[in-house]
Structures are given as structure tokens and as C-alpha cells.
Amino acid sequence: MIRDILQFTVPNISNAVTNNIEILVDQILSAKKENPQADTGALEREIDLMVYKLYDLTYEEVRLIDESVREEEYIMAEAD
């Protein structure tokens, strides 16, 4: 199990991507602090799409992880 995890590569992440993810996480935390039942799904989805792009996943690979992702949505998502 540990050996399998060590085989994963970690992508180089630009400061812009890091900042964008931090902003989204801050928005999620703020919304949840204000209302624990707040729907932060759209913000979480943005983070998911950014991570898929960072790992250069194809649309087909993304669909294995999340069947609800539309191709247009994935194409338009920005990683950096």
C-alpha cells in the first residue's frame, strides 16, 4: 500500500493555481462557518476540476472518477 502511494507523482503547482485553490477553500470555510448546511458543491467542483487538470487527466479518466463531469465543463476548466 505505501509502495503504491510513493509511486504517485506530485505536479508542480504555480503560485497562481495555489492562490486560486486557497481562495476557493477560504470561500468554502467561510460559507460553512456562517451556515454549516451551506451548499458549497460548486466551489468544491471547481477545486476538483483544477486538480484533474493539474494531473493532466484526460476527460475519459476524469469520467472514471466523476461520471457527472460534462466534457464542455472539463474543457473550460482552468488549471493555471
N, CA, C and O atoms as CSV, one atom per row, in Angstrom:
chain,resi,resn,atom,element,x,y,z
A,1,MET,N,N,0.826,-1.196,0.000
A,1,MET,CA,C,0.000,0.000,0.000
A,1,MET,C,C,0.867,1.256,0.000
A,1,MET,O,O,0.680,2.133,-0.844
A,2,ILE,N,N,1.803,1.354,0.926
A,2,ILE,CA,C,2.689,2.527,0.978
A,2,ILE,C,C,3.508,2.620,-0.301
A,2,ILE,O,O,3.702,3.711,-0.839
A,3,ARG,N,N,3.989,1.485,-0.790
A,3,ARG,CA,C,4.759,1.476,-2.037
A,3,ARG,C,C,3.940,2.066,-3.177
A,3,ARG,O,O,4.466,2.816,-3.999
A,4,ASP,N,N,2.659,1.732,-3.230
A,4,ASP,CA,C,1.786,2.243,-4.277
A,4,ASP,C,C,1.653,3.759,-4.199
A,4,ASP,O,O,1.674,4.447,-5.219
A,5,ILE,N,N,1.518,4.262,-3.003
A,5,ILE,CA,C,1.375,5.712,-2.810
A,5,ILE,C,C,2.646,6.436,-3.217
A,5,ILE,O,O,2.577,7.514,-3.807
A,6,LEU,N,N,3.790,5.874,-2.917
A,6,LEU,CA,C,5.064,6.518,-3.242
A,6,LEU,C,C,5.299,6.618,-4.746
A,6,LEU,O,O,6.144,7.400,-5.181
A,7,GLN,N,N,4.579,5.854,-5.538
A,7,GLN,CA,C,4.740,5.888,-6.984
A,7,GLN,C,C,4.014,7.070,-7.629
A,7,GLN,O,O,4.278,7.397,-8.786
A,8,PHE,N,N,3.111,7.707,-6.901
A,8,PHE,CA,C,2.397,8.859,-7.437
A,8,PHE,C,C,3.329,10.055,-7.534
A,8,PHE,O,O,4.132,10.311,-6.637
A,9,THR,N,N,3.209,10.773,-8.624
A,9,THR,CA,C,3.974,11.999,-8.767
A,9,THR,C,C,3.114,13.170,-8.325
A,9,THR,O,O,1.891,13.156,-8.468
A,10,VAL,N,N,3.760,14.156,-7.800
A,10,VAL,CA,C,3.070,15.369,-7.381
A,10,VAL,C,C,3.383,16.439,-8.422
A,10,VAL,O,O,4.550,16.734,-8.682
A,11,PRO,N,N,2.347,17.017,-9.015
A,11,PRO,CA,C,2.599,18.015,-10.066
A,11,PRO,C,C,3.194,19.293,-9.497
A,11,PRO,O,O,2.980,19.639,-8.335
A,12,ASN,N,N,3.945,19.984,-10.345
A,12,ASN,CA,C,4.421,21.314,-9.978
A,12,ASN,C,C,3.235,22.257,-10.081
A,12,ASN,O,O,2.544,22.300,-11.099
A,13,ILE,N,N,3.013,22.996,-9.033
A,13,ILE,CA,C,1.855,23.884,-8.988
A,13,ILE,C,C,2.332,25.329,-8.961
A,13,ILE,O,O,3.142,25.717,-8.119
A,14,SER,N,N,1.822,26.105,-9.883
A,14,SER,CA,C,2.198,27.516,-9.931
A,14,SER,C,C,1.573,28.264,-8.758
A,14,SER,O,O,0.621,27.797,-8.133
A,15,ASN,N,N,2.132,29.425,-8.480
A,15,ASN,CA,C,1.585,30.269,-7.414
A,15,ASN,C,C,0.145,30.676,-7.724
A,15,ASN,O,O,-0.683,30.786,-6.820
A,16,ALA,N,N,-0.144,30.897,-8.995
A,16,ALA,CA,C,-1.498,31.306,-9.378
A,16,ALA,C,C,-2.501,30.205,-9.051
A,16,ALA,O,O,-3.584,30.487,-8.538
A,17,VAL,N,N,-2.154,28.962,-9.341
A,17,VAL,CA,C,-3.056,27.848,-9.049
A,17,VAL,C,C,-3.207,27.691,-7.546
A,17,VAL,O,O,-4.315,27.506,-7.043
A,18,THR,N,N,-2.100,27.765,-6.834
A,18,THR,CA,C,-2.137,27.668,-5.375
A,18,THR,C,C,-3.050,28.742,-4.804
A,18,THR,O,O,-3.881,28.462,-3.941
A,19,ASN,N,N,-2.897,29.960,-5.281
A,19,ASN,CA,C,-3.735,31.074,-4.798
A,19,ASN,C,C,-5.206,30.841,-5.125
A,19,ASN,O,O,-6.077,31.093,-4.292
A,20,ASN,N,N,-5.486,30.360,-6.334
A,20,ASN,CA,C,-6.881,30.101,-6.714
A,20,ASN,C,C,-7.508,29.037,-5.824
A,20,ASN,O,O,-8.657,29.173,-5.404
A,21,ILE,N,N,-6.763,27.987,-5.538
A,21,ILE,CA,C,-7.285,26.931,-4.668
A,21,ILE,C,C,-7.488,27.474,-3.253
A,21,ILE,O,O,-8.498,27.179,-2.614
A,22,GLU,N,N,-6.539,28.260,-2.766
A,22,GLU,CA,C,-6.678,28.842,-1.425
A,22,GLU,C,C,-7.906,29.734,-1.334
A,22,GLU,O,O,-8.615,29.708,-0.328
A,23,ILE,N,N,-8.164,30.514,-2.362
A,23,ILE,CA,C,-9.336,31.396,-2.377
A,23,ILE,C,C,-10.612,30.562,-2.308
A,23,ILE,O,O,-11.528,30.879,-1.549
A,24,LEU,N,N,-10.667,29.501,-3.101
A,24,LEU,CA,C,-11.853,28.642,-3.096
A,24,LEU,C,C,-12.044,27.968,-1.740
A,24,LEU,O,O,-13.163,27.894,-1.232
A,25,VAL,N,N,-10.956,27.480,-1.158
A,25,VAL,CA,C,-11.047,26.842,0.164
A,25,VAL,C,C,-11.512,27.850,1.204
A,25,VAL,O,O,-12.349,27.525,2.046
A,26,ASP,N,N,-10.983,29.069,1.160
A,26,ASP,CA,C,-11.412,30.108,2.097
A,26,ASP,C,C,-12.901,30.404,1.943
A,26,ASP,O,O,-13.603,30.607,2.933
A,27,GLN,N,N,-13.380,30.428,0.700
A,27,GLN,CA,C,-14.798,30.671,0.461
A,27,GLN,C,C,-15.656,29.536,1.028
A,27,GLN,O,O,-16.721,29.775,1.597
A,28,ILE,N,N,-15.186,28.320,0.867
A,28,ILE,CA,C,-15.916,27.164,1.409
A,28,ILE,C,C,-15.964,27.243,2.927
A,28,ILE,O,O,-17.023,27.083,3.534
A,29,LEU,N,N,-14.798,27.492,3.541
A,29,LEU,CA,C,-14.739,27.554,5.004
A,29,LEU,C,C,-15.597,28.682,5.551
A,29,LEU,O,O,-16.275,28.520,6.566
A,30,SER,N,N,-15.565,29.819,4.881
A,30,SER,CA,C,-16.369,30.959,5.311
A,30,SER,C,C,-17.859,30.639,5.225
A,30,SER,O,O,-18.620,30.928,6.148
A,31,ALA,N,N,-18.261,30.045,4.119
A,31,ALA,CA,C,-19.675,29.691,3.948
A,31,ALA,C,C,-20.117,28.678,4.990
A,31,ALA,O,O,-21.209,28.792,5.546
A,32,LYS,N,N,-19.279,27.691,5.257
A,32,LYS,CA,C,-19.624,26.651,6.236
A,32,LYS,C,C,-19.632,27.201,7.664
A,32,LYS,O,O,-20.402,26.742,8.508
A,33,LYS,N,N,-18.774,28.183,7.926
A,33,LYS,CA,C,-18.753,28.803,9.253
A,33,LYS,C,C,-20.047,29.588,9.480
A,33,LYS,O,O,-20.633,29.555,10.561
A,34,GLU,N,N,-20.470,30.286,8.439
A,34,GLU,CA,C,-21.694,31.075,8.516
A,34,GLU,C,C,-22.927,30.173,8.595
A,34,GLU,O,O,-23.870,30.447,9.337
A,35,ASN,N,N,-22.898,29.098,7.815
A,35,ASN,CA,C,-24.031,28.170,7.784
A,35,ASN,C,C,-23.483,26.772,7.499
A,35,ASN,O,O,-23.133,26.468,6.359
A,36,PRO,N,N,-23.407,25.925,8.516
A,36,PRO,CA,C,-22.855,24.580,8.320
A,36,PRO,C,C,-23.571,23.764,7.237
A,36,PRO,O,O,-23.017,22.796,6.717
A,37,GLN,N,N,-24.777,24.151,6.908
A,37,GLN,CA,C,-25.539,23.435,5.878
A,37,GLN,C,C,-25.387,24.069,4.496
A,37,GLN,O,O,-26.031,23.634,3.541
A,38,ALA,N,N,-24.547,25.086,4.384
A,38,ALA,CA,C,-24.376,25.794,3.110
A,38,ALA,C,C,-23.947,24.835,2.008
A,38,ALA,O,O,-23.140,23.932,2.227
A,39,ASP,N,N,-24.498,25.047,0.831
A,39,ASP,CA,C,-24.144,24.222,-0.325
A,39,ASP,C,C,-22.889,24.801,-0.970
A,39,ASP,O,O,-22.939,25.844,-1.621
A,40,THR,N,N,-21.774,24.120,-0.783
A,40,THR,CA,C,-20.504,24.566,-1.351
A,40,THR,C,C,-20.077,23.646,-2.501
A,40,THR,O,O,-18.910,23.630,-2.895
A,41,GLY,N,N,-21.012,22.902,-3.018
A,41,GLY,CA,C,-20.717,21.941,-4.073
A,41,GLY,C,C,-20.076,22.552,-5.307
A,41,GLY,O,O,-19.167,21.961,-5.888
A,42,ALA,N,N,-20.538,23.728,-5.713
A,42,ALA,CA,C,-19.978,24.368,-6.913
A,42,ALA,C,C,-18.516,24.743,-6.695
A,42,ALA,O,O,-17.685,24.578,-7.588
A,43,LEU,N,N,-18.207,25.251,-5.497
A,43,LEU,CA,C,-16.819,25.607,-5.190
A,43,LEU,C,C,-15.944,24.359,-5.118
A,43,LEU,O,O,-14.815,24.351,-5.610
A,44,GLU,N,N,-16.471,23.315,-4.506
A,44,GLU,CA,C,-15.733,22.059,-4.414
A,44,GLU,C,C,-15.498,21.479,-5.806
A,44,GLU,O,O,-14.438,20.915,-6.079
A,45,ARG,N,N,-16.478,21.618,-6.670
A,45,ARG,CA,C,-16.364,21.136,-8.048
A,45,ARG,C,C,-15.239,21.852,-8.773
A,45,ARG,O,O,-14.480,21.230,-9.517
A,46,GLU,N,N,-15.124,23.185,-8.555
A,46,GLU,CA,C,-14.044,23.952,-9.181
A,46,GLU,C,C,-12.680,23.411,-8.756
A,46,GLU,O,O,-11.776,23.273,-9.580
A,47,ILE,N,N,-12.541,23.110,-7.477
A,47,ILE,CA,C,-11.281,22.560,-6.982
A,47,ILE,C,C,-11.023,21.202,-7.622
A,47,ILE,O,O,-9.909,20.925,-8.068
A,48,ASP,N,N,-12.038,20.362,-7.669
A,48,ASP,CA,C,-11.879,19.046,-8.288
A,48,ASP,C,C,-11.379,19.175,-9.722
A,48,ASP,O,O,-10.433,18.494,-10.116
A,49,LEU,N,N,-12.005,20.035,-10.490
A,49,LEU,CA,C,-11.622,20.208,-11.888
A,49,LEU,C,C,-10.189,20.723,-12.014
A,49,LEU,O,O,-9.449,20.305,-12.905
A,50,MET,N,N,-9.807,21.622,-11.129
A,50,MET,CA,C,-8.430,22.136,-11.149
A,50,MET,C,C,-7.429,21.013,-10.877
A,50,MET,O,O,-6.384,20.932,-11.523
A,51,VAL,N,N,-7.754,20.163,-9.930
A,51,VAL,CA,C,-6.852,19.052,-9.588
A,51,VAL,C,C,-6.765,18.061,-10.748
A,51,VAL,O,O,-5.678,17.574,-11.057
A,52,TYR,N,N,-7.889,17.756,-11.392
A,52,TYR,CA,C,-7.848,16.862,-12.546
A,52,TYR,C,C,-6.934,17.420,-13.622
A,52,TYR,O,O,-6.155,16.685,-14.229
A,53,LYS,N,N,-7.031,18.725,-13.856
A,53,LYS,CA,C,-6.186,19.369,-14.866
A,53,LYS,C,C,-4.711,19.346,-14.454
A,53,LYS,O,O,-3.833,19.135,-15.291
A,54,LEU,N,N,-4.445,19.563,-13.175
A,54,LEU,CA,C,-3.062,19.546,-12.700
A,54,LEU,C,C,-2.392,18.206,-12.970
A,54,LEU,O,O,-1.195,18.144,-13.254
A,55,TYR,N,N,-3.164,17.148,-12.880
A,55,TYR,CA,C,-2.629,15.808,-13.124
A,55,TYR,C,C,-2.751,15.398,-14.593
A,55,TYR,O,O,-2.495,14.247,-14.946
A,56,ASP,N,N,-3.143,16.346,-15.442
A,56,ASP,CA,C,-3.262,16.094,-16.881
A,56,ASP,C,C,-4.133,14.881,-17.200
A,56,ASP,O,O,-3.836,14.109,-18.112
A,57,LEU,N,N,-5.204,14.729,-16.438
A,57,LEU,CA,C,-6.111,13.619,-16.704
A,57,LEU,C,C,-6.903,13.896,-17.977
A,57,LEU,O,O,-7.293,15.032,-18.247
A,58,THR,N,N,-7.130,12.864,-18.737
A,58,THR,CA,C,-7.991,13.005,-19.905
A,58,THR,C,C,-9.435,13.050,-19.424
A,58,THR,O,O,-9.737,12.699,-18.284
A,59,TYR,N,N,-10.307,13.482,-20.304
A,59,TYR,CA,C,-11.724,13.525,-19.951
A,59,TYR,C,C,-12.215,12.122,-19.597
A,59,TYR,O,O,-13.002,11.961,-18.664
A,60,GLU,N,N,-11.764,11.121,-20.320
A,60,GLU,CA,C,-12.172,9.746,-20.051
A,60,GLU,C,C,-11.721,9.303,-18.662
A,60,GLU,O,O,-12.460,8.608,-17.965
A,61,GLU,N,N,-10.524,9.696,-18.257
A,61,GLU,CA,C,-10.035,9.361,-16.914
A,61,GLU,C,C,-10.850,10.068,-15.838
A,61,GLU,O,O,-11.162,9.491,-14.797
A,62,VAL,N,N,-11.184,11.312,-16.103
A,62,VAL,CA,C,-12.000,12.069,-15.151
A,62,VAL,C,C,-13.361,11.400,-14.987
A,62,VAL,O,O,-13.878,11.314,-13.873
A,63,ARG,N,N,-13.932,10.933,-16.069
A,63,ARG,CA,C,-15.248,10.276,-16.007
A,63,ARG,C,C,-15.214,9.006,-15.162
A,63,ARG,O,O,-16.235,8.617,-14.595
A,64,LEU,N,N,-14.055,8.356,-15.071
A,64,LEU,CA,C,-13.929,7.193,-14.193
A,64,LEU,C,C,-14.036,7.609,-12.729
A,64,LEU,O,O,-14.517,6.846,-11.892
A,65,ILE,N,N,-13.588,8.816,-12.433
A,65,ILE,CA,C,-13.614,9.345,-11.072
A,65,ILE,C,C,-14.973,9.972,-10.771
A,65,ILE,O,O,-15.552,9.749,-9.708
A,66,ASP,N,N,-15.471,10.757,-11.721
A,66,ASP,CA,C,-16.712,11.512,-11.511
A,66,ASP,C,C,-17.538,11.492,-12.791
A,66,ASP,O,O,-17.259,12.236,-13.731
A,67,GLU,N,N,-18.538,10.651,-12.822
A,67,GLU,CA,C,-19.370,10.492,-14.018
A,67,GLU,C,C,-20.212,11.722,-14.342
A,67,GLU,O,O,-20.725,11.840,-15.455
A,68,SER,N,N,-20.360,12.628,-13.399
A,68,SER,CA,C,-21.221,13.786,-13.637
A,68,SER,C,C,-20.514,14.924,-14.371
A,68,SER,O,O,-21.166,15.889,-14.770
A,69,VAL,N,N,-19.210,14.834,-14.557
A,69,VAL,CA,C,-18.471,15.906,-15.248
A,69,VAL,C,C,-18.811,15.863,-16.733
A,69,VAL,O,O,-18.691,14.829,-17.390
A,70,ARG,N,N,-19.238,17.017,-17.242
A,70,ARG,CA,C,-19.538,17.138,-18.666
A,70,ARG,C,C,-18.259,17.508,-19.422
A,70,ARG,O,O,-17.392,18.196,-18.884
A,71,GLU,N,N,-18.151,17.059,-20.641
A,71,GLU,CA,C,-16.935,17.301,-21.419
A,71,GLU,C,C,-16.666,18.793,-21.584
A,71,GLU,O,O,-15.526,19.238,-21.446
A,72,GLU,N,N,-17.715,19.570,-21.881
A,72,GLU,CA,C,-17.536,21.020,-22.064
A,72,GLU,C,C,-17.013,21.661,-20.779
A,72,GLU,O,O,-16.152,22.541,-20.808
A,73,GLU,N,N,-17.551,21.200,-19.662
A,73,GLU,CA,C,-17.145,21.719,-18.357
A,73,GLU,C,C,-15.665,21.440,-18.117
A,73,GLU,O,O,-14.940,22.299,-17.615
A,74,TYR,N,N,-15.221,20.240,-18.476
A,74,TYR,CA,C,-13.828,19.881,-18.264
A,74,TYR,C,C,-12.901,20.647,-19.195
A,74,TYR,O,O,-11.818,21.076,-18.795
A,75,ILE,N,N,-13.330,20.813,-20.430
A,75,ILE,CA,C,-12.517,21.557,-21.399
A,75,ILE,C,C,-12.339,23.000,-20.943
A,75,ILE,O,O,-11.258,23.568,-21.093
A,76,MET,N,N,-13.391,23.597,-20.387
A,76,MET,CA,C,-13.342,25.005,-19.985
A,76,MET,C,C,-12.622,25.238,-18.647
A,76,MET,O,O,-12.245,26.365,-18.326
A,77,ALA,N,N,-12.439,24.177,-17.883
A,77,ALA,CA,C,-11.795,24.310,-16.565
A,77,ALA,C,C,-10.348,24.734,-16.750
A,77,ALA,O,O,-9.670,24.320,-17.691
A,78,GLU,N,N,-9.897,25.567,-15.829
A,78,GLU,CA,C,-8.519,26.052,-15.881
A,78,GLU,C,C,-7.721,25.441,-14.758
A,78,GLU,O,O,-8.206,25.312,-13.634
A,79,ALA,N,N,-6.491,25.063,-15.066
A,79,ALA,CA,C,-5.601,24.544,-14.046
A,79,ALA,C,C,-4.594,25.597,-13.616
A,79,ALA,O,O,-4.117,25.590,-12.482
A,80,ASP,N,N,-4.277,26.497,-14.529
A,80,ASP,CA,C,-3.281,27.516,-14.174
A,80,ASP,C,C,-3.618,28.852,-14.738
A,80,ASP,O,O,-2.879,29.814,-14.530
